Amino acid sequence: METSLVKEKVSNVLVSVLEHNNFEMHDELTAKDVDGWDSLSHMMIITKIEEHFGIKFKLRDLNKLKNMGSLINVIQSKI
């Protein structure tokens, strides 16, 4: 799947969970850059991404997540 399509789908998940789109999607984006992205919403985002893409993250995958770019890379490696 193309990176731009994965980013678009992840952005849609973020908007769905956070109920706003007050962020700019880019590889360096982190939770601290987005209003309302706390530990609880983080788990909801990860769960929605797993459901949306039909994948399952392992703990080592989650430990690799440093920013949006690393999340996109992990998703692409699993689909």
MMTF fields as JSON, N, C-alpha, C and O atoms, coordinates in Angstrom:
{
  "mmtfVersion": "1.0.0",
  "mmtfProducer": "UNKNOWN",
  "numBonds": 315,
  "numAtoms": 316,
  "numGroups": 79,
  "numChains": 1,
  "numModels": 1,
  "chainsPerModel": [1],
  "groupsPerChain": [79],
  "chainIdList": ["A"],
  "bondAtomList": [4, 2, 8, 6, 12, 10, 16, 14, 20, 18, 24, 22, 28, 26, 32, 30, 36, 34, 40, 38, 44, 42, 48, 46, 52, 50, 56, 54, 60, 58, 64, 62, 68, 66, 72, 70, 76, 74, 80, 78, 84, 82, 88, 86, 92, 90, 96, 94, 100, 98, 104, 102, 108, 106, 112, 110, 116, 114, 120, 118, 124, 122, 128, 126, 132, 130, 136, 134, 140, 138, 144, 142, 148, 146, 152, 150, 156, 154, 160, 158, 164, 162, 168, 166, 172, 170, 176, 174, 180, 178, 184, 182, 188, 186, 192, 190, 196, 194, 200, 198, 204, 202, 208, 206, 212, 210, 216, 214, 220, 218, 224, 222, 228, 226, 232, 230, 236, 234, 240, 238, 244, 242, 248, 246, 252, 250, 256, 254, 260, 258, 264, 262, 268, 266, 272, 270, 276, 274, 280, 278, 284, 282, 288, 286, 292, 290, 296, 294, 300, 298, 304, 302, 308, 306, 312, 310],
  "bondOrderList": [1, 1, 1, 1, 1, 1, 1, 1, 1, 1, 1, 1, 1, 1, 1, 1, 1, 1, 1, 1, 1, 1, 1, 1, 1, 1, 1, 1, 1, 1, 1, 1, 1, 1, 1, 1, 1, 1, 1, 1, 1, 1, 1, 1, 1, 1, 1, 1, 1, 1, 1, 1, 1, 1, 1, 1, 1, 1, 1, 1, 1, 1, 1, 1, 1, 1, 1, 1, 1, 1, 1, 1, 1, 1, 1, 1, 1, 1],
  "groupList": [{"groupName": "MET", "atomNameList": ["N", "CA", "C", "O"], "elementList": ["N", "C", "C", "O"], "formalChargeList": [0, 0, 0, 0], "bondAtomList": [1, 0, 2, 1, 3, 2], "bondOrderList": [1, 1, 2], "singleLetterCode": "M", "chemCompType": "L-PEPTIDE LINKING"}, {"groupName": "GLU", "atomNameList": ["N", "CA", "C", "O"], "elementList": ["N", "C", "C", "O"], "formalChargeList": [0, 0, 0, 0], "bondAtomList": [1, 0, 2, 1, 3, 2], "bondOrderList": [1, 1, 2], "singleLetterCode": "E", "chemCompType": "L-PEPTIDE LINKING"}, {"groupName": "THR", "atomNameList": ["N", "CA", "C", "O"], "elementList": ["N", "C", "C", "O"], "formalChargeList": [0, 0, 0, 0], "bondAtomList": [1, 0, 2, 1, 3, 2], "bondOrderList": [1, 1, 2], "singleLetterCode": "T", "chemCompType": "L-PEPTIDE LINKING"}, {"groupName": "SER", "atomNameList": ["N", "CA", "C", "O"], "elementList": ["N", "C", "C", "O"], "formalChargeList": [0, 0, 0, 0], "bondAtomList": [1, 0, 2, 1, 3, 2], "bondOrderList": [1, 1, 2], "singleLetterCode": "S", "chemCompType": "L-PEPTIDE LINKING"}, {"groupName": "LEU", "atomNameList": ["N", "CA", "C", "O"], "elementList": ["N", "C", "C", "O"], "formalChargeList": [0, 0, 0, 0], "bondAtomList": [1, 0, 2, 1, 3, 2], "bondOrderList": [1, 1, 2], "singleLetterCode": "L", "chemCompType": "L-PEPTIDE LINKING"}, {"groupName": "VAL", "atomNameList": ["N", "CA", "C", "O"], "elementList": ["N", "C", "C", "O"], "formalChargeList": [0, 0, 0, 0], "bondAtomList": [1, 0, 2, 1, 3, 2], "bondOrderList": [1, 1, 2], "singleLetterCode": "V", "chemCompType": "L-PEPTIDE LINKING"}, {"groupName": "LYS", "atomNameList": ["N", "CA", "C", "O"], "elementList": ["N", "C", "C", "O"], "formalChargeList": [0, 0, 0, 0], "bondAtomList": [1, 0, 2, 1, 3, 2], "bondOrderList": [1, 1, 2], "singleLetterCode": "K", "chemCompType": "L-PEPTIDE LINKING"}, {"groupName": "ASN", "atomNameList": ["N", "CA", "C", "O"], "elementList": ["N", "C", "C", "O"], "formalChargeList": [0, 0, 0, 0], "bondAtomList": [1, 0, 2, 1, 3, 2], "bondOrderList": [1, 1, 2], "singleLetterCode": "N", "chemCompType": "L-PEPTIDE LINKING"}, {"groupName": "HIS", "atomNameList": ["N", "CA", "C", "O"], "elementList": ["N", "C", "C", "O"], "formalChargeList": [0, 0, 0, 0], "bondAtomList": [1, 0, 2, 1, 3, 2], "bondOrderList": [1, 1, 2], "singleLetterCode": "H", "chemCompType": "L-PEPTIDE LINKING"}, {"groupName": "PHE", "atomNameList": ["N", "CA", "C", "O"], "elementList": ["N", "C", "C", "O"], "formalChargeList": [0, 0, 0, 0], "bondAtomList": [1, 0, 2, 1, 3, 2], "bondOrderList": [1, 1, 2], "singleLetterCode": "F", "chemCompType": "L-PEPTIDE LINKING"}, {"groupName": "ASP", "atomNameList": ["N", "CA", "C", "O"], "elementList": ["N", "C", "C", "O"], "formalChargeList": [0, 0, 0, 0], "bondAtomList": [1, 0, 2, 1, 3, 2], "bondOrderList": [1, 1, 2], "singleLetterCode": "D", "chemCompType": "L-PEPTIDE LINKING"}, {"groupName": "ALA", "atomNameList": ["N", "CA", "C", "O"], "elementList": ["N", "C", "C", "O"], "formalChargeList": [0, 0, 0, 0], "bondAtomList": [1, 0, 2, 1, 3, 2], "bondOrderList": [1, 1, 2], "singleLetterCode": "A", "chemCompType": "L-PEPTIDE LINKING"}, {"groupName": "GLY", "atomNameList": ["N", "CA", "C", "O"], "elementList": ["N", "C", "C", "O"], "formalChargeList": [0, 0, 0, 0], "bondAtomList": [1, 0, 2, 1, 3, 2], "bondOrderList": [1, 1, 2], "singleLetterCode": "G", "chemCompType": "PEPTIDE LINKING"}, {"groupName": "TRP", "atomNameList": ["N", "CA", "C", "O"], "elementList": ["N", "C", "C", "O"], "formalChargeList": [0, 0, 0, 0], "bondAtomList": [1, 0, 2, 1, 3, 2], "bondOrderList": [1, 1, 2], "singleLetterCode": "W", "chemCompType": "L-PEPTIDE LINKING"}, {"groupName": "ILE", "atomNameList": ["N", "CA", "C", "O"], "elementList": ["N", "C", "C", "O"], "formalChargeList": [0, 0, 0, 0], "bondAtomList": [1, 0, 2, 1, 3, 2], "bondOrderList": [1, 1, 2], "singleLetterCode": "I", "chemCompType": "L-PEPTIDE LINKING"}, {"groupName": "ARG", "atomNameList": ["N", "CA", "C", "O"], "elementList": ["N", "C", "C", "O"], "formalChargeList": [0, 0, 0, 0], "bondAtomList": [1, 0, 2, 1, 3, 2], "bondOrderList": [1, 1, 2], "singleLetterCode": "R", "chemCompType": "L-PEPTIDE LINKING"}, {"groupName": "GLN", "atomNameList": ["N", "CA", "C", "O"], "elementList": ["N", "C", "C", "O"], "formalChargeList": [0, 0, 0, 0], "bondAtomList": [1, 0, 2, 1, 3, 2], "bondOrderList": [1, 1, 2], "singleLetterCode": "Q", "chemCompType": "L-PEPTIDE LINKING"}],
  "groupTypeList": [0, 1, 2, 3, 4, 5, 6, 1, 6, 5, 3, 7, 5, 4, 5, 3, 5, 4, 1, 8, 7, 7, 9, 1, 0, 8, 10, 1, 4, 2, 11, 6, 10, 5, 10, 12, 13, 10, 3, 4, 3, 8, 0, 0, 14, 14, 2, 6, 14, 1, 1, 8, 9, 12, 14, 6, 9, 6, 4, 15, 10, 4, 7, 6, 4, 6, 7, 0, 12, 3, 4, 14, 7, 5, 14, 16, 3, 6, 14],
  "groupIdList": [1, 2, 3, 4, 5, 6, 7, 8, 9, 10, 11, 12, 13, 14, 15, 16, 17, 18, 19, 20, 21, 22, 23, 24, 25, 26, 27, 28, 29, 30, 31, 32, 33, 34, 35, 36, 37, 38, 39, 40, 41, 42, 43, 44, 45, 46, 47, 48, 49, 50, 51, 52, 53, 54, 55, 56, 57, 58, 59, 60, 61, 62, 63, 64, 65, 66, 67, 68, 69, 70, 71, 72, 73, 74, 75, 76, 77, 78, 79],
  "secStructList": [7, 7, 2, 2, 2, 2, 2, 2, 2, 2, 2, 2, 2, 2, 2, 2, 2, 2, 1, 7, 7, 7, 1, 7, 7, 7, 6, 6, 7, 7, 4, 4, 4, 1, 6, 6, 7, 7, 2, 2, 2, 2, 2, 2, 2, 2, 2, 2, 2, 2, 2, 2, 2, 6, 7, 7, 7, 7, 2, 2, 2, 2, 2, 6, 7, 1, 1, 2, 2, 2, 2, 2, 2, 2, 2, 2, 2, 2, 7],
  "xCoordList": [0.849, 0.0, 0.902, 1.911, 0.534, 1.316, 1.375, 0.412, 2.5, 2.69, 1.624, 1.098, 1.304, 0.312, -1.058, -1.786, -1.42, -2.71, -2.709, -3.703, -1.602, -1.486, -1.599, -2.313, -0.899, -0.962, -2.389, -2.85, -3.074, -4.453, -5.357, -6.179, -5.202, -6.032, -5.706, -6.612, -4.43, -4.04, -4.577, -5.053, -4.504, -5.053, -6.54, -7.029, -7.265, -8.702, -8.961, -9.922, -8.117, -8.243, -8.021, -8.769, -6.989, -6.71, -7.904, -8.319, -8.444, -9.601, -10.78, -11.49, -10.99, -12.098, -11.959, -12.926, -10.771, -10.556, -10.49, -11.094, -9.756, -9.525, -10.647, -10.744, -11.487, -12.638, -12.238, -12.972, -11.077, -10.675, -9.57, -8.967, -9.324, -8.241, -7.282, -6.792, -7.026, -6.137, -4.68, -3.973, -4.243, -2.855, -2.486, -3.346, -1.194, -0.694, 0.039, 0.97, -0.38, 0.203, 1.589, 1.713, 2.631, 3.989, 4.776, 4.361, 5.898, 6.672, 7.167, 7.324, 7.412, 7.945, 6.853, 7.165, 5.584, 4.465, 4.511, 4.696, 4.339, 4.273, 3.018, 2.358, 2.699, 1.495, 1.517, 0.476, 2.677, 2.747, 2.423, 2.15, 2.449, 2.135, 0.638, 0.217, -0.176, -1.596, -2.441, -2.294, -3.33, -4.234, -5.098, -5.681, -5.176, -6.04, -5.427, -6.061, -4.191, -3.545, -2.788, -1.62, -3.481, -2.885, -2.734, -2.934, -2.388, -2.129, -3.382, -3.286, -4.536, -5.767, -6.125, -6.436, -6.081, -6.409, -5.358, -5.669, -4.119, -3.071, -3.455, -3.332, -3.92, -4.316, -5.525, -5.625, -6.441, -7.602, -7.163, -7.698, -6.197, -5.674, -5.01, -5.259, -4.167, -3.481, -4.499, -4.353, -5.52, -6.561, -7.311, -7.559, -7.676, -8.399, -7.534, -8.032, -6.24, -5.336, -5.259, -5.31, -5.135, -5.103, -6.374, -6.303, -7.524, -8.8, -8.877, -9.275, -8.501, -8.635, -7.759, -8.189, -6.529, -5.599, -5.585, -4.924, -6.302, -6.316, -4.965, -4.536, -4.297, -2.979, -3.012, -3.984, -1.951, -1.814, -0.394, 0.573, -0.269, 1.049, 1.546, 0.778, 2.84, 3.485, 4.151, 4.34, 4.502, 5.128, 6.382, 6.617, 7.18, 8.406, 8.089, 8.864, 6.94, 6.517, 6.202, 6.616, 5.467, 5.067, 6.274, 6.282, 7.284, 8.501, 9.291, 10.087, 9.08, 9.768, 9.143, 9.751, 7.943, 7.215, 7.803, 7.723, 8.384, 8.96, 8.18, 8.103, 7.603, 6.853, 5.957, 5.91, 5.259, 4.33, 5.059, 4.536, 6.248, 7.02, 7.303, 7.187, 7.673, 7.951, 6.665, 6.688, 5.549, 4.259, 3.891, 3.475, 4.039, 3.725, 4.609, 4.126, 5.907, 6.82, 6.407, 6.432, 6.028, 5.606, 4.323, 4.2, 3.383, 2.12, 2.435, 1.926, 3.276, 3.6, 4.319, 4.162, 5.088, 5.802, 4.837, 5.161, 3.647, 2.689, 1.588, 0.883, 1.431, 0.362, 0.917, 0.157],
  "yCoordList": [-1.168, 0.0, 1.241, 1.283, 2.23, 3.453, 4.205, 4.215, 4.825, 5.585, 6.661, 6.852, 7.359, 8.436, 7.902, 8.563, 6.726, 6.12, 5.673, 5.848, 5.102, 4.695, 5.928, 5.901, 7.015, 8.249, 8.801, 9.26, 8.753, 9.251, 8.438, 8.999, 7.114, 6.252, 6.455, 6.472, 6.609, 6.858, 8.218, 8.356, 9.205, 10.525, 10.435, 11.075, 9.648, 9.456, 8.806, 9.159, 7.866, 7.227, 8.258, 8.302, 9.086, 10.12, 11.061, 11.372, 11.505, 12.407, 11.723, 12.346, 10.465, 9.706, 9.588, 9.802, 9.253, 9.048, 10.38, 10.529, 11.345, 12.608, 13.623, 14.621, 13.352, 14.197, 15.615, 16.565, 15.761, 17.038, 16.76, 15.687, 17.741, 17.604, 18.791, 19.293, 19.225, 20.354, 19.9, 20.188, 19.2, 18.752, 18.62, 18.445, 18.706, 18.511, 17.182, 16.959, 16.311, 14.969, 15.055, 15.473, 14.659, 14.593, 13.552, 13.136, 13.142, 12.039, 12.322, 11.388, 13.562, 13.902, 14.143, 14.456, 14.006, 14.238, 13.248, 12.048, 13.766, 12.914, 13.262, 14.263, 12.44, 12.641, 13.992, 14.633, 14.424, 15.708, 16.897, 17.989, 16.702, 17.768, 17.914, 18.868, 16.977, 16.933, 17.046, 16.253, 18.043, 18.221, 16.987, 16.46, 16.531, 15.41, 14.037, 13.031, 13.974, 12.675, 12.322, 12.673, 11.615, 11.189, 9.665, 9.032, 9.085, 7.641, 6.819, 5.79, 7.257, 6.527, 6.618, 5.609, 7.821, 7.96, 7.247, 6.772, 7.174, 6.461, 4.99, 4.44, 4.364, 2.957, 2.794, 1.806, 3.757, 3.706, 3.859, 3.192, 4.731, 4.92, 3.646, 3.214, 3.037, 1.797, 0.702, -0.012, 0.556, -0.46, -0.214, -1.15, 1.04, 1.373, 1.114, 0.647, 1.413, 1.151, -0.345, -0.78, -1.133, -2.593, -3.077, -3.886, -2.592, -2.995, -2.538, -3.302, -1.305, -0.713, -1.416, -1.643, -1.758, -2.374, -3.9, -4.558, -4.47, -5.918, -6.46, -7.518, -5.741, -6.141, -6.235, -5.828, -6.771, -6.856, -6.428, -7.004, -5.421, -4.969, -5.858, -6.27, -6.149, -6.835, -5.771, -4.636, -6.136, -5.183, -4.571, -3.37, -5.381, -4.846, -3.843, -2.914, -4.02, -3.036, -1.708, -0.648, -1.774, -0.562, 0.156, 1.383, -0.594, 0.011, 0.774, 1.651, 0.449, 1.118, 2.47, 3.276, 2.727, 3.931, 5.163, 5.316, 6.021, 7.272, 8.478, 9.514, 8.33, 9.409, 8.806, 7.588, 9.662, 9.171, 8.405, 7.417, 8.843, 8.139, 6.703, 5.804, 6.474, 5.104, 4.278, 3.078, 4.909, 4.201, 3.765, 2.625, 4.656, 4.33, 3.178, 2.269, 3.209, 2.136, 0.792, -0.222, 0.777, -0.479, -0.991, -2.187, -0.11, -0.523, -1.132, -2.203, -0.454, -0.96, -2.298, -3.117, -2.543, -3.824, -4.967, -6.134, -4.63, -5.654, -5.915, -6.918, -5.026, -5.239, -5.726, -5.954],
  "zCoordList": [0.0, 0.0, 0.0, 0.704, -0.781, -0.879, 0.443, 1.21, 0.694, 1.933, 2.094, 3.19, 1.021, 1.116, 1.508, 2.249, 1.026, 1.38, 2.844, 3.548, 3.296, 4.706, 5.594, 6.596, 5.238, 6.026, 6.073, 7.119, 4.948, 4.899, 5.825, 6.55, 5.797, 6.635, 8.121, 8.955, 8.451, 9.838, 10.287, 11.414, 9.422, 9.742, 10.034, 10.966, 9.247, 9.476, 10.831, 11.514, 11.223, 12.541, 13.645, 14.622, 13.482, 14.489, 14.641, 15.758, 13.529, 13.567, 14.245, 15.034, 13.947, 14.531, 16.05, 16.781, 16.519, 17.953, 18.704, 19.766, 18.148, 18.843, 18.628, 19.343, 17.639, 17.307, 16.917, 17.189, 16.28, 15.672, 14.66, 14.649, 13.821, 12.842, 12.94, 11.929, 14.163, 14.42, 14.48, 15.446, 13.457, 13.373, 11.911, 11.048, 11.647, 10.298, 10.269, 11.042, 9.382, 9.286, 8.643, 7.492, 9.382, 8.841, 9.634, 10.716, 9.09, 9.675, 11.092, 11.878, 11.431, 12.75, 13.791, 14.94, 13.416, 14.335, 15.495, 15.293, 16.718, 17.915, 18.698, 18.421, 19.664, 20.465, 21.173, 21.317, 21.607, 22.333, 21.432, 21.931, 20.116, 19.168, 18.912, 18.258, 19.42, 19.082, 20.347, 21.278, 20.369, 21.507, 21.71, 20.762, 22.96, 23.299, 23.107, 23.424, 22.587, 22.367, 23.636, 23.802, 24.534, 25.793, 25.78, 24.744, 26.909, 26.954, 26.629, 25.961, 27.09, 26.796, 25.314, 24.681, 24.769, 23.346, 22.485, 21.393, 22.977, 22.238, 22.054, 20.959, 23.129, 23.031, 22.114, 21.386, 22.147, 21.255, 19.794, 18.908, 19.549, 18.191, 17.699, 16.573, 18.529, 18.142, 17.842, 16.85, 18.671, 18.458, 17.157, 16.397, 16.896, 15.655, 14.431, 13.406, 14.53, 13.41, 13.146, 11.996, 14.21, 14.046, 13.351, 12.425, 13.785, 13.173, 11.724, 10.845, 11.482, 10.151, 9.108, 7.977, 9.5, 8.561, 8.654, 7.85, 9.621, 9.785, 10.221, 9.76, 11.105, 11.591, 13.111, 13.748, 13.679, 15.124, 15.47, 14.97, 16.322, 16.766, 17.892, 18.762, 17.863, 18.974, 19.838, 19.4, 21.049, 21.957, 21.343, 21.478, 20.674, 20.069, 18.964, 18.734, 18.264, 17.263, 17.936, 17.466, 19.04, 19.752, 20.343, 20.436, 20.74, 21.287, 20.224, 20.559, 18.943, 17.843, 17.517, 16.812, 18.019, 17.637, 18.32, 19.539, 17.523, 18.018, 17.494, 18.154, 16.298, 15.662, 14.567, 14.396, 13.842, 12.818, 11.724, 11.208, 11.365, 10.342, 10.731, 9.899, 11.976, 12.414, 12.484, 12.21, 12.848, 12.847, 11.435, 11.225, 10.472, 9.076, 8.594, 7.919, 8.936, 8.544, 9.126, 8.428, 10.403, 11.045, 10.387, 10.122, 10.128, 9.477, 8.116, 7.784, 7.321, 5.975, 6.044, 5.139, 7.07, 7.18, 7.502, 7.282, 8.024, 8.431, 7.404, 7.503, 6.42, 5.428, 4.105, 3.164]
}
